[in-house]
Amino acid sequence: MVRGVQDDSSTQGGDNNMKLYSCAPMRVDLAGGTLDIFPLYIFEEGGLTLNAAITLMSEVWIETCTGSRVRIISEDLGREVSAPRIGELDPARGLDLLVRIVRFFKDAPGMTIRTRNNVPRGSGLGASSSLLIALCSALNMLCGGKYDIETIIDIGANLEAQSIRIPTGKQDYYSAAYGGVSCISFDVDGTRRTPLLDSEELINELENRLVVTFAGEPRFSGSTNWDMTRAYINGDKNTVRNIGRIKNTALRMRDCLRSGGLEAFGRLLGEEWENRKLLADGVTNEQINRYMEIASGAGAIASKICGAGGGGCMISFCSEGAAGDVRAALADAGADVLDCSIARAGVKVVEEL
């Protein structure tokens, strides 16, 4: 059944219930988005995406109970599903992705699961993927730790593809799993994550010059992963050319981050945004353009929208010492400036007493 969130003491067991808390960071994508989708990176002779995990978290609370009944409560969506046992959960009744994850861990006991994404809907920060990693990791611990984190990433990507019914990229799972600033490479021999900016001094400088702003809920849906993948497979010249540009920019950004060249990074962030706008109509709009102009006028070197575009969160990389002015100018313009920094670690699961 699906209903509004409410307390239900009937699912609470005795004093021996296990309580787990799990959290995983979201991310800002820096360059190479779309190149993490199979088979685009195969056709491109390898792909790479760059991102940074941020301290905006997806959270999960699990409490086991006597019996087999399972409840899943999404606090931010205000929705709940429940069933007498895990096998009777039906994705069609709501909270599709969460239900699919719980059904995969079919040996779990009866329990109540509460989840929360701490960002506005349509943020473009990979919230569903970070929630997936947080929930899978908690259920994996509850069921004896059968899977390592790389296997959890693969399982999660497959479950999310089942849920949304289109190809999914994998970059978001890696930032949620590992944290930090990452280069995720995709090729015929598999996927590899390499940490970038190992120097704490450089990570501090990047986060001190980065501003994250919610630019409004996306208002278009045409630029899906599948649309771009299909256009590429069909040989659309513009799509093929623009994907090549995105890869070239990502390669150069990777190299400048490896060498600590943050000024060059800022210029390449702007180049990535120009590439992104060419992929599909609707990636930008009047409000996004206005916010970017305001950020630039206050000291931002470059800005880009995270995710598919058309809204969501905007990141701005600022001149040294200008981030405060950029935040103030955007807030004065009515933008929702988010308080976050770079998350040094990935998913964490702890047992609560």
VEXSE-986746 format. One record per residue (C-alpha): residue number from 1; residue in three letters; x, y, z negated. Coordinates in Angstrom, 2 decimals, decimal comma. Each point is the difference from the previous one (the first is absolute). Example, Ala and Ser with C-alpha at 12.3 -4.5 7.8 and 13.67 -1.06 7.14 Angstrom:
<nodes>
+-----+------+---------+---------+---------+
: seq : type :      xx :      yy :      zz :
+-----+------+---------+---------+---------+
:   1 :  Ala :   12,30 :   -4,50 :   -7,80 :
:   2 :  Ser :    1,37 :    3,44 :    0,66 :
+-----+------+---------+---------+---------+
</nodes>
This chain:
<nodes>
+-----+------+---------+---------+---------+
: seq : type :      xx :      yy :      zz :
+-----+------+---------+---------+---------+
:   1 :  Met :    0,00 :    0,00 :    0,00 :
:   2 :  Val :    1,04 :    3,62 :    0,50 :
:   3 :  Arg :   -0,93 :    2,74 :   -2,41 :
:   4 :  Gly :    1,27 :    3,06 :   -1,79 :
:   5 :  Val :    2,76 :   -0,52 :   -2,55 :
:   6 :  Gln :   -1,30 :   -0,94 :   -3,41 :
:   7 :  Asp :    1,31 :   -1,75 :   -3,11 :
:   8 :  Asp :   -0,92 :   -3,63 :   -0,46 :
:   9 :  Ser :    1,12 :   -1,54 :   -3,26 :
:  10 :  Ser :   -1,17 :   -3,44 :    1,15 :
:  11 :  Thr :    3,24 :   -0,48 :    1,94 :
:  12 :  Gln :    2,19 :    0,65 :   -3,02 :
:  13 :  Gly :    1,62 :   -3,05 :   -1,52 :
:  14 :  Gly :    1,77 :   -0,64 :   -3,25 :
:  15 :  Asp :    3,22 :    1,31 :   -1,50 :
:  16 :  Asn :    2,19 :   -2,12 :    2,31 :
:  17 :  Asn :   -0,92 :    1,87 :    3,16 :
:  18 :  Met :    2,93 :    1,12 :    2,09 :
:  19 :  Lys :    0,16 :    3,66 :    0,98 :
:  20 :  Leu :    2,18 :    1,18 :    2,87 :
:  21 :  Tyr :    0,72 :    3,48 :    1,30 :
:  22 :  Ser :    1,50 :    0,54 :    3,45 :
:  23 :  Cys :    0,89 :    3,14 :    1,93 :
:  24 :  Ala :    1,65 :    0,67 :    3,35 :
:  25 :  Pro :    1,05 :    3,27 :    1,66 :
:  26 :  Met :   -1,46 :    1,50 :    3,13 :
:  27 :  Arg :    2,24 :    1,51 :    2,66 :
:  28 :  Val :    0,63 :    2,90 :    2,32 :
:  29 :  Asp :    1,00 :   -1,17 :    3,49 :
:  30 :  Leu :    2,92 :    1,95 :    1,39 :
:  31 :  Ala :    0,53 :   -1,40 :    3,51 :
:  32 :  Gly :   -0,68 :   -3,03 :    2,16 :
:  33 :  Gly :   -3,60 :   -0,65 :   -0,96 :
:  34 :  Thr :   -1,74 :   -2,33 :    2,52 :
:  35 :  Leu :    3,31 :   -1,77 :    0,72 :
:  36 :  Asp :   -0,78 :   -2,43 :   -2,84 :
:  37 :  Ile :   -2,91 :   -1,55 :    1,92 :
:  38 :  Phe :    0,43 :   -3,36 :    1,72 :
:  39 :  Pro :    0,64 :   -0,34 :    2,93 :
:  40 :  Leu :    1,00 :    3,64 :    0,66 :
:  41 :  Tyr :    3,39 :   -0,40 :   -1,67 :
:  42 :  Ile :    0,64 :   -3,15 :    2,05 :
:  43 :  Phe :   -0,69 :    1,84 :    3,25 :
:  44 :  Glu :    2,22 :    2,87 :   -1,17 :
:  45 :  Glu :    2,95 :   -2,35 :   -0,66 :
:  46 :  Gly :   -0,40 :    0,67 :   -3,71 :
:  47 :  Gly :   -1,67 :    2,69 :   -2,05 :
:  48 :  Leu :    0,55 :    1,83 :   -3,26 :
:  49 :  Thr :   -1,96 :    2,19 :   -2,36 :
:  50 :  Leu :    1,25 :    2,29 :   -2,74 :
:  51 :  Asn :   -1,99 :    0,83 :   -3,11 :
:  52 :  Ala :    0,29 :    1,09 :   -3,61 :
:  53 :  Ala :   -1,98 :   -1,48 :   -2,88 :
:  54 :  Ile :   -1,65 :    2,63 :   -2,19 :
:  55 :  Thr :   -1,32 :    0,04 :   -3,54 :
:  56 :  Leu :   -3,65 :   -0,07 :    1,01 :
:  57 :  Met :   -1,06 :   -3,44 :   -1,10 :
:  58 :  Ser :   -2,55 :   -2,69 :    0,69 :
:  59 :  Glu :   -0,90 :   -1,69 :   -3,28 :
:  60 :  Val :   -1,47 :   -3,37 :   -0,95 :
:  61 :  Trp :   -1,20 :   -1,35 :   -3,35 :
:  62 :  Ile :   -0,83 :   -3,69 :   -0,40 :
:  63 :  Glu :   -1,51 :   -1,68 :   -3,05 :
:  64 :  Thr :   -0,67 :   -3,71 :    0,06 :
:  65 :  Cys :   -3,12 :   -1,41 :   -1,64 :
:  66 :  Thr :   -1,53 :   -3,30 :   -1,02 :
:  67 :  Gly :   -1,82 :   -1,74 :    2,81 :
:  68 :  Ser :    0,44 :    0,57 :    3,72 :
:  69 :  Arg :   -1,92 :    3,23 :    0,63 :
:  70 :  Val :    1,91 :    2,71 :    1,88 :
:  71 :  Arg :   -0,74 :    3,72 :    0,26 :
:  72 :  Ile :    1,82 :    2,50 :    2,20 :
:  73 :  Ile :   -0,55 :    3,66 :   -0,80 :
:  74 :  Ser :    1,32 :    2,85 :    2,13 :
:  75 :  Glu :    0,00 :    3,01 :   -2,32 :
:  76 :  Asp :    0,76 :    2,61 :    2,66 :
:  77 :  Leu :   -2,67 :   -1,34 :    2,39 :
:  78 :  Gly :   -2,55 :   -0,65 :   -2,76 :
:  79 :  Arg :   -0,73 :   -3,48 :    1,37 :
:  80 :  Glu :   -0,04 :   -3,47 :   -1,51 :
:  81 :  Val :   -0,34 :   -3,55 :    1,26 :
:  82 :  Ser :   -0,30 :   -3,16 :   -2,07 :
:  83 :  Ala :   -0,58 :   -3,72 :    0,38 :
:  84 :  Pro :   -0,29 :   -3,08 :   -2,26 :
:  85 :  Arg :    3,39 :   -1,18 :    1,34 :
:  86 :  Ile :    2,72 :    1,22 :    2,36 :
:  87 :  Gly :   -1,07 :   -2,22 :    2,87 :
:  88 :  Glu :   -3,44 :    1,62 :    0,08 :
:  89 :  Leu :    1,31 :    3,53 :    0,50 :
:  90 :  Asp :   -1,21 :    1,26 :    3,38 :
:  91 :  Pro :    1,94 :    2,75 :    1,83 :
:  92 :  Ala :   -3,19 :    0,99 :    1,80 :
:  93 :  Arg :   -1,53 :    1,18 :   -3,29 :
:  94 :  Gly :    2,50 :    2,80 :   -0,51 :
:  95 :  Leu :    3,62 :    0,74 :   -0,98 :
:  96 :  Asp :    1,07 :   -2,18 :    2,90 :
:  97 :  Leu :    3,79 :    0,23 :   -0,37 :
:  98 :  Leu :   -0,01 :   -0,47 :   -3,78 :
:  99 :  Val :   -2,28 :   -3,02 :    0,33 :
: 100 :  Arg :    2,27 :   -1,58 :    2,61 :
: 101 :  Ile :    3,03 :    0,45 :   -2,26 :
: 102 :  Val :   -1,73 :   -1,57 :   -3,01 :
: 103 :  Arg :   -1,35 :   -2,88 :    2,10 :
: 104 :  Phe :    3,55 :   -0,78 :    1,18 :
: 105 :  Phe :    1,07 :   -0,53 :   -3,62 :
: 106 :  Lys :   -2,71 :   -2,61 :   -0,43 :
: 107 :  Asp :    1,67 :   -1,67 :   -3,00 :
: 108 :  Ala :   -0,34 :    3,12 :   -2,16 :
: 109 :  Pro :   -2,26 :   -0,25 :   -3,07 :
: 110 :  Gly :   -3,18 :    1,95 :   -0,66 :
: 111 :  Met :    0,83 :    3,67 :   -0,38 :
: 112 :  Thr :   -0,95 :    3,63 :    0,30 :
: 113 :  Ile :    2,08 :    2,10 :    2,39 :
: 114 :  Arg :   -0,03 :    3,79 :    0,02 :
: 115 :  Thr :    1,77 :    1,98 :    2,72 :
: 116 :  Arg :    0,64 :    3,67 :    0,61 :
: 117 :  Asn :    1,63 :    2,05 :    2,75 :
: 118 :  Asn :    1,05 :    3,37 :   -1,37 :
: 119 :  Val :   -0,24 :    2,02 :    3,24 :
: 120 :  Pro :   -2,80 :    1,47 :    2,11 :
: 121 :  Arg :   -1,59 :   -2,32 :    2,55 :
: 122 :  Gly :    1,67 :    0,16 :    3,40 :
: 123 :  Ser :    3,32 :    1,16 :   -1,46 :
: 124 :  Gly :    2,13 :   -1,79 :    2,61 :
: 125 :  Leu :    2,40 :   -1,05 :   -2,77 :
: 126 :  Gly :   -0,47 :   -3,76 :    0,37 :
: 127 :  Ala :   -2,27 :   -0,24 :   -3,04 :
: 128 :  Ser :   -1,70 :   -3,24 :    1,08 :
: 129 :  Ser :    3,37 :   -1,67 :    0,56 :
: 130 :  Ser :    1,40 :    1,08 :   -3,36 :
: 131 :  Leu :   -3,17 :   -1,24 :   -1,70 :
: 132 :  Leu :    0,36 :   -3,28 :    1,87 :
: 133 :  Ile :    3,60 :   -0,43 :   -1,21 :
: 134 :  Ala :   -0,99 :    0,88 :   -3,58 :
: 135 :  Leu :   -2,91 :   -2,46 :   -0,06 :
: 136 :  Cys :    1,83 :   -2,83 :    1,79 :
: 137 :  Ser :    2,98 :    0,36 :   -2,33 :
: 138 :  Ala :   -2,20 :   -0,11 :   -3,11 :
: 139 :  Leu :   -1,96 :   -3,03 :    1,21 :
: 140 :  Asn :    3,24 :   -1,69 :    1,01 :
: 141 :  Met :    1,32 :    0,42 :   -3,55 :
: 142 :  Leu :   -3,30 :   -1,23 :   -1,42 :
: 143 :  Cys :    0,26 :   -3,14 :    2,16 :
: 144 :  Gly :    3,57 :   -0,83 :   -0,95 :
: 145 :  Gly :    2,12 :    2,14 :    2,34 :
: 146 :  Lys :   -0,07 :   -2,33 :    2,98 :
: 147 :  Tyr :    0,84 :    2,64 :    2,62 :
: 148 :  Asp :    2,98 :    2,34 :    0,33 :
: 149 :  Ile :   -0,58 :    3,63 :    0,99 :
: 150 :  Glu :    0,81 :   -0,53 :    3,69 :
: 151 :  Thr :   -2,61 :   -2,77 :    0,19 :
: 152 :  Ile :   -2,51 :    2,22 :   -1,78 :
: 153 :  Ile :    0,61 :    2,68 :    2,65 :
: 154 :  Asp :   -0,69 :   -2,50 :    2,79 :
: 155 :  Ile :   -3,12 :   -1,34 :   -1,72 :
: 156 :  Gly :   -1,26 :    3,51 :   -0,64 :
: 157 :  Ala :    0,52 :    1,13 :    3,60 :
: 158 :  Asn :   -1,97 :   -2,98 :    1,26 :
: 159 :  Leu :   -2,82 :    0,56 :   -2,46 :
: 160 :  Glu :   -0,27 :    3,68 :    0,91 :
: 161 :  Ala :   -0,09 :   -0,85 :    3,71 :
: 162 :  Gln :   -2,86 :   -2,40 :   -0,73 :
: 163 :  Ser :   -1,80 :    2,75 :   -1,86 :
: 164 :  Ile :    0,34 :    2,86 :    2,50 :
: 165 :  Arg :   -0,05 :   -2,20 :    3,13 :
: 166 :  Ile :    2,83 :    1,83 :    1,80 :
: 167 :  Pro :    3,81 :   -0,42 :   -0,04 :
: 168 :  Thr :    1,68 :    1,45 :   -3,07 :
: 169 :  Gly :    3,42 :    1,52 :   -0,51 :
: 170 :  Lys :    2,17 :   -1,20 :   -2,88 :
: 171 :  Gln :    1,95 :    3,05 :   -1,13 :
: 172 :  Asp :   -2,41 :    0,90 :   -2,81 :
: 173 :  Tyr :    0,46 :   -3,33 :   -1,76 :
: 174 :  Tyr :    3,76 :    0,49 :   -0,26 :
: 175 :  Ser :   -0,17 :    3,39 :   -1,70 :
: 176 :  Ala :   -2,56 :   -1,42 :   -2,44 :
: 177 :  Ala :    2,13 :   -3,07 :   -0,65 :
: 178 :  Tyr :    3,43 :    1,62 :   -0,34 :
: 179 :  Gly :   -0,39 :    3,75 :   -0,51 :
: 180 :  Gly :    2,71 :    2,46 :    1,02 :
: 181 :  Val :    0,81 :    1,42 :    3,43 :
: 182 :  Ser :    0,03 :   -2,80 :    2,56 :
: 183 :  Cys :    0,79 :   -0,95 :    3,56 :
: 184 :  Ile :   -2,10 :   -3,02 :    0,99 :
: 185 :  Ser :    1,25 :   -1,68 :    3,18 :
: 186 :  Phe :   -2,10 :   -2,35 :    2,12 :
: 187 :  Asp :    1,41 :   -2,36 :    2,63 :
: 188 :  Val :   -0,27 :   -3,50 :    1,44 :
: 189 :  Asp :    1,87 :   -1,46 :   -2,98 :
: 190 :  Gly :   -2,26 :    1,52 :   -2,64 :
: 191 :  Thr :   -0,33 :    3,07 :   -2,19 :
: 192 :  Arg :    2,73 :    1,59 :   -2,11 :
: 193 :  Arg :   -0,19 :    2,83 :   -2,51 :
: 194 :  Thr :    3,07 :    2,17 :   -0,59 :
: 195 :  Pro :    0,00 :    2,62 :   -2,76 :
: 196 :  Leu :    1,00 :    3,49 :    1,09 :
: 197 :  Leu :    1,33 :    2,85 :   -2,14 :
: 198 :  Asp :    1,57 :   -2,23 :   -2,65 :
: 199 :  Ser :    1,49 :    3,13 :   -1,61 :
: 200 :  Glu :   -2,22 :    1,24 :   -2,82 :
: 201 :  Glu :    1,17 :    3,52 :    0,78 :
: 202 :  Leu :   -1,32 :   -0,23 :    3,57 :
: 203 :  Ile :   -3,28 :   -1,57 :   -1,12 :
: 204 :  Asn :   -0,45 :    2,85 :   -2,48 :
: 205 :  Glu :    0,67 :    2,56 :    2,72 :
: 206 :  Leu :   -2,47 :   -1,61 :    2,38 :
: 207 :  Glu :   -2,80 :   -0,17 :   -2,57 :
: 208 :  Asn :    0,70 :    3,58 :   -1,15 :
: 209 :  Arg :   -0,47 :    1,22 :    3,57 :
: 210 :  Leu :   -3,03 :   -2,14 :    0,90 :
: 211 :  Val :   -3,58 :    1,24 :   -0,47 :
: 212 :  Val :   -3,01 :   -2,30 :    0,41 :
: 213 :  Thr :   -3,39 :    1,60 :    0,75 :
: 214 :  Phe :   -3,42 :   -1,50 :    0,69 :
: 215 :  Ala :   -1,14 :    1,61 :    3,25 :
: 216 :  Gly :   -3,57 :   -1,34 :   -0,01 :
: 217 :  Glu :   -1,66 :   -3,33 :    0,72 :
: 218 :  Pro :    0,67 :   -1,26 :    3,55 :
: 219 :  Arg :   -2,78 :    0,86 :    2,43 :
: 220 :  Phe :    0,84 :   -2,27 :    2,91 :
: 221 :  Ser :    0,49 :   -3,71 :    0,50 :
: 222 :  Gly :    1,11 :   -0,30 :    3,60 :
: 223 :  Ser :    3,72 :   -0,27 :   -0,70 :
: 224 :  Thr :    0,00 :   -3,49 :   -1,48 :
: 225 :  Asn :    2,94 :   -2,36 :    0,07 :
: 226 :  Trp :   -1,91 :   -2,18 :    2,41 :
: 227 :  Asp :   -0,70 :    2,88 :    2,40 :
: 228 :  Met :    3,70 :    0,80 :    0,24 :
: 229 :  Thr :    1,06 :   -3,65 :    0,17 :
: 230 :  Arg :   -2,48 :   -0,72 :    2,78 :
: 231 :  Ala :    1,08 :    3,07 :    1,96 :
: 232 :  Tyr :    3,63 :   -1,06 :   -0,29 :
: 233 :  Ile :   -0,74 :   -3,59 :    1,10 :
: 234 :  Asn :   -2,04 :    1,33 :    2,91 :
: 235 :  Gly :    3,06 :    1,95 :    1,12 :
: 236 :  Asp :   -1,33 :    3,51 :   -0,60 :
: 237 :  Lys :    3,03 :    2,11 :    0,94 :
: 238 :  Asn :   -0,64 :    2,76 :   -2,52 :
: 239 :  Thr :   -0,38 :   -2,45 :   -2,88 :
: 240 :  Val :    3,12 :   -1,96 :    0,96 :
: 241 :  Arg :    2,02 :    3,21 :    0,35 :
: 242 :  Asn :   -1,25 :    1,43 :   -3,30 :
: 243 :  Ile :    0,70 :   -3,22 :   -1,92 :
: 244 :  Gly :    3,54 :    0,16 :    1,39 :
: 245 :  Arg :    0,33 :    3,57 :   -1,27 :
: 246 :  Ile :   -1,23 :   -1,02 :   -3,44 :
: 247 :  Lys :    2,62 :   -2,75 :   -0,16 :
: 248 :  Asn :    2,80 :    2,34 :    1,12 :
: 249 :  Thr :   -0,91 :    2,56 :   -2,66 :
: 250 :  Ala :   -0,17 :   -2,69 :   -2,69 :
: 251 :  Leu :    3,46 :   -1,32 :    0,94 :
: 252 :  Arg :    1,52 :    3,46 :   -0,28 :
: 253 :  Met :   -1,80 :    0,71 :   -3,27 :
: 254 :  Arg :    1,29 :   -3,27 :   -1,44 :
: 255 :  Asp :    3,55 :    0,97 :    0,90 :
: 256 :  Cys :   -0,26 :    3,49 :   -1,50 :
: 257 :  Leu :   -1,48 :   -1,36 :   -3,24 :
: 258 :  Arg :    2,80 :   -2,56 :   -0,22 :
: 259 :  Ser :    2,49 :    2,86 :    0,20 :
: 260 :  Gly :   -1,95 :    2,24 :   -2,37 :
: 261 :  Gly :   -0,84 :    2,57 :    2,69 :
: 262 :  Leu :   -3,19 :    1,47 :   -1,41 :
: 263 :  Glu :    0,00 :    3,10 :    2,21 :
: 264 :  Ala :    0,03 :   -2,21 :    3,09 :
: 265 :  Phe :   -2,67 :   -2,12 :   -1,67 :
: 266 :  Gly :   -2,27 :    3,03 :   -0,20 :
: 267 :  Arg :    0,35 :    0,74 :    3,70 :
: 268 :  Leu :   -0,69 :   -3,63 :    0,88 :
: 269 :  Leu :   -3,11 :   -0,01 :   -2,20 :
: 270 :  Gly :   -1,35 :    2,78 :    2,21 :
: 271 :  Glu :    0,96 :   -1,98 :    3,10 :
: 272 :  Glu :   -1,85 :   -3,05 :   -1,36 :
: 273 :  Trp :   -3,15 :    2,11 :   -0,40 :
: 274 :  Glu :    0,25 :    1,25 :    3,58 :
: 275 :  Asn :    0,35 :   -3,62 :    1,18 :
: 276 :  Arg :   -2,95 :   -1,07 :   -2,12 :
: 277 :  Lys :   -2,32 :    2,63 :    1,47 :
: 278 :  Leu :    0,61 :   -1,38 :    3,47 :
: 279 :  Leu :   -1,23 :   -3,50 :   -0,89 :
: 280 :  Ala :   -3,71 :    0,78 :   -0,16 :
: 281 :  Asp :   -2,54 :    2,81 :   -0,02 :
: 282 :  Gly :   -1,11 :    1,16 :   -3,43 :
: 283 :  Val :    3,27 :   -0,58 :   -1,88 :
: 284 :  Thr :   -0,06 :    3,65 :   -1,01 :
: 285 :  Asn :   -2,77 :    2,56 :   -0,47 :
: 286 :  Glu :   -0,48 :    3,67 :   -0,87 :
: 287 :  Gln :    0,28 :   -0,51 :   -3,76 :
: 288 :  Ile :    3,16 :   -2,09 :    0,28 :
: 289 :  Asn :    1,55 :    2,59 :    2,32 :
: 290 :  Arg :   -0,92 :    2,79 :   -2,43 :
: 291 :  Tyr :    1,55 :   -1,80 :   -2,97 :
: 292 :  Met :    3,16 :   -0,68 :    1,99 :
: 293 :  Glu :    0,28 :    3,67 :    0,97 :
: 294 :  Ile :   -0,44 :    1,03 :   -3,64 :
: 295 :  Ala :    2,65 :   -2,50 :   -1,12 :
: 296 :  Ser :    2,40 :    1,21 :    2,68 :
: 297 :  Gly :   -0,52 :    3,61 :   -0,97 :
: 298 :  Ala :    0,80 :   -0,81 :   -3,64 :
: 299 :  Gly :    3,22 :   -1,87 :    0,77 :
: 300 :  Ala :   -0,76 :   -3,46 :    1,42 :
: 301 :  Ile :    2,41 :   -1,22 :    2,65 :
: 302 :  Ala :   -2,52 :   -2,50 :    1,39 :
: 303 :  Ser :   -3,28 :   -1,72 :   -0,86 :
: 304 :  Lys :   -1,80 :   -3,12 :    1,20 :
: 305 :  Ile :   -3,18 :   -1,90 :   -0,77 :
: 306 :  Cys :    0,33 :   -3,46 :   -1,54 :
: 307 :  Gly :   -1,78 :   -2,98 :    1,53 :
: 308 :  Ala :   -2,06 :    0,19 :    3,18 :
: 309 :  Gly :   -0,73 :    3,72 :   -0,31 :
: 310 :  Gly :   -3,14 :    2,08 :    0,39 :
: 311 :  Gly :    0,18 :    0,76 :   -3,72 :
: 312 :  Gly :    1,42 :   -1,71 :   -3,04 :
: 313 :  Cys :    3,21 :    1,09 :   -1,69 :
: 314 :  Met :    2,58 :    2,37 :    1,41 :
: 315 :  Ile :    3,64 :   -0,03 :   -1,01 :
: 316 :  Ser :    2,14 :    3,11 :    0,29 :
: 317 :  Phe :    3,78 :    0,00 :   -0,25 :
: 318 :  Cys :    1,10 :    3,37 :   -1,33 :
: 319 :  Ser :    3,07 :    2,18 :    0,14 :
: 320 :  Glu :    2,12 :   -0,29 :   -3,11 :
: 321 :  Gly :   -1,75 :    1,72 :   -2,89 :
: 322 :  Ala :   -3,22 :    0,67 :    1,97 :
: 323 :  Ala :   -2,19 :   -2,91 :   -1,13 :
: 324 :  Gly :   -1,62 :    2,03 :   -2,79 :
: 325 :  Asp :   -0,97 :    2,75 :    2,43 :
: 326 :  Val :   -1,40 :   -2,54 :    2,46 :
: 327 :  Arg :   -2,10 :   -1,66 :   -2,71 :
: 328 :  Ala :   -1,34 :    3,35 :   -1,17 :
: 329 :  Ala :   -0,85 :    1,19 :    3,52 :
: 330 :  Leu :   -1,84 :   -3,22 :    0,84 :
: 331 :  Ala :   -1,89 :    0,02 :   -3,29 :
: 332 :  Asp :   -1,04 :    3,62 :    0,59 :
: 333 :  Ala :   -1,33 :   -1,07 :    3,41 :
: 334 :  Gly :   -2,25 :   -2,60 :   -1,66 :
: 335 :  Ala :    2,12 :   -3,09 :    0,68 :
: 336 :  Asp :    0,26 :   -2,75 :   -2,61 :
: 337 :  Val :    3,71 :   -0,18 :   -0,83 :
: 338 :  Leu :    0,79 :   -3,40 :   -1,53 :
: 339 :  Asp :    2,35 :   -0,40 :   -2,95 :
: 340 :  Cys :    2,41 :   -2,83 :    0,85 :
: 341 :  Ser :    3,64 :   -0,94 :    0,37 :
: 342 :  Ile :    1,93 :   -2,85 :    1,61 :
: 343 :  Ala :   -0,70 :   -3,33 :   -1,71 :
: 344 :  Arg :    3,31 :   -1,71 :   -0,71 :
: 345 :  Ala :   -1,60 :   -3,44 :   -0,57 :
: 346 :  Gly :   -2,71 :   -2,03 :    1,63 :
: 347 :  Val :   -2,83 :   -2,12 :   -1,37 :
: 348 :  Lys :   -0,02 :   -0,70 :   -3,72 :
: 349 :  Val :   -2,09 :   -2,63 :   -1,84 :
: 350 :  Val :   -0,08 :   -0,15 :   -3,80 :
: 351 :  Glu :   -1,95 :   -2,02 :   -2,51 :
: 352 :  Glu :   -1,92 :    2,19 :   -2,41 :
: 353 :  Leu :   -0,44 :   -0,94 :   -3,63 :
+-----+------+---------+---------+---------+
</nodes>
